[in-house]
Amino acid sequence: MQMYTVVVLSCTLFLLGEAAWECGSENDGYGGLSKGSSQFFVQVNCPQLLDGINNCCVVHDDCYEKQLGQKSCDETFCKCSKAAVKNHPRCRKLRDVLCKAVQEHGAIAYAASGRK
């Protein structure tokens, strides 16, 4: 099962182009793990939402870089991801996980964005 997961992740990153994926942070305190894992999570569970969720992440990153307030940026991300899954009921859990991730683990990335 582990080998299968590695193969699927590798193929996913190759097909989508890792540079195009903006969700997650290289400054997450885990060596950028959030970036690869978020892409894998969306691709496996709701591939039709890749562009919509990625757009939410671009807006979220911009908000962090402008230092508009972590809570405000995270709330905007959660609203955006809610809109992205609106017509995909089975993907609502994905939205909940991503929203919770930015709210609970975004402090390091937010602080790092302010130092750019």
Summary of the structure (lengths in Angstrom):
residues: 116
radius of gyration: 13.9
end to end distance: 40.3
largest distance: 42.4
contacts: 343
relative contact order: 0.15
helix: 78%
strand: 0%
